[in-house]
Amino acid sequence: MKKIIVFGASGHTGIQVVKQAIDIGYEVTAVVHNPATFSFNHERLFIVKGDVLELSTFEAALAGKDAVITCLGARNLSPTTIYSEGMANITKAMQKAGVTRIICL
């Protein structure tokens, strides 16, 4: 079974990615800021409370994953480093875990 991790899983695009991955038989780890607001549940879905700007909050969750999918987004138009710093942290964690595939939306 393929195992993926989805960043930005609670957003409009992220939740669709999670649901479609579950539908095709993947095991999905969803990284979200607030697990209490993530309303989708499934036996192959694992929720991790994390923040891409804080590597330690999600680093361990990449162990054993086949791929990363990022659906990062900002809810407002003010300047942000979520993409640059977030992707730097994700790629660091990927290298440490030996994950070599990433899809960015």
For each residue, the residues with C-beta under 8 A, 3 or more apart:
1: 25 26 27 44
2: 25 26 27 66 67
3: 26 27 28 29 64 65 66
4: 21 26 27 28 29 65 66 67 68 69
5: 28 29 30 31 48 58 61 62 65 67 68 69
6: 9 14 17 18 21 28 29 30 31 68 69 70 71
7: 14 31 50 52 58 68 69 70 71 72 86 90
8: 11 13 14 31 70 71 72 73
9: 6 14 15 17 18 28 30 31 32 38 71
10: 14 15 30 32 33 34 37 38
11: 8 14 15 71 73
12: 15 16
13: 8 16 17 71 73 105
14: 6 7 8 9 10 11 17 18 30 71
15: 9 10 11 12 18 19 40
16: 12 13 19 20
17: 6 9 13 14 20 21 69 71 105
18: 6 9 14 15 21 22 28 30 40 45
19: 15 16 22 23 40
20: 16 17 23 24
21: 4 6 17 18 24 26 28 69
22: 18 19 25 26 28 42 44 45
23: 19 20
24: 20 21
25: 1 2 22 44
26: 1 2 3 4 21 22 44
27: 1 2 3 4 44 45 46
28: 3 4 5 6 9 18 21 22 42 44 45 46
29: 3 4 5 6 45 46 47 48 61 65
30: 5 6 9 10 14 18 38 45 46 47 48
31: 5 6 7 8 9 48 50 52 58 61
32: 9 10 35 37 38 47 48 49 50
33: 10 49 50 51
34: 10 37 38 49
35: 32 38 47 49
36:
37: 10 32 34
38: 9 10 30 32 34 35 47
39:
40: 15 18 19 45
41: 45
42: 22 28 45
43:
44: 1 22 25 26 27 28
45: 18 22 27 28 29 30 40 41 42
46: 27 28 29 30
47: 29 30 32 35 38
48: 5 29 30 31 32 57 58 61
49: 32 33 34 35 57
50: 7 31 32 33 54 57 58 61
51: 33 54 57 58
52: 7 31 58 72 82 85 86 87 89 90
53: 81 82 85 86 89
54: 50 51 57 58 89
55: 58 59 89 92 93
56: 59
57: 48 49 50 51 54
58: 5 7 31 48 50 51 52 54 55 61 62 93
59: 55 56 62 92 93 96 97
60: 63
61: 5 29 31 48 50 58 65
62: 5 58 59 65 68 93 94 96 97 99
63: 60 97
64: 3 97
65: 3 4 5 29 61 62 68 97 99
66: 2 3 4 99 101
67: 2 4 5 99 101 102 103
68: 4 5 6 7 62 65 90 94 99 101 102 103
69: 4 5 6 7 17 21 102 103 104 105
70: 6 7 8 86 87 90 102 103 104 105
71: 6 7 8 9 11 13 14 17 105
72: 7 8 52 82 83 86 87 104
73: 8 11 13
74: 77 78 80 82
75:
76:
77: 74
78: 74
79:
80: 74 83
81: 53 84 85 86
82: 52 53 72 74 85 86
83: 72 80 86 87
84: 81 87 88
85: 52 53 81 82 88 89
86: 7 52 53 70 72 81 82 83 89 90
87: 52 70 72 83 84 90 91 104
88: 84 85 91 92
89: 52 53 54 55 85 86 92 93
90: 7 52 68 70 86 87 93 94 102
91: 87 88 94 95 102
92: 55 59 88 89 95 96
93: 55 58 59 62 89 90 96 97 99
94: 62 68 90 91 97 98 99 100 102
95: 91 92 98
96: 59 62 92 93
97: 59 62 63 64 65 93 94
98: 94 95
99: 62 65 66 67 68 93 94 102
100: 94
101: 66 67 68
102: 67 68 69 70 90 91 94 99
103: 67 68 69 70
104: 69 70 72 87
105: 13 17 69 70 71
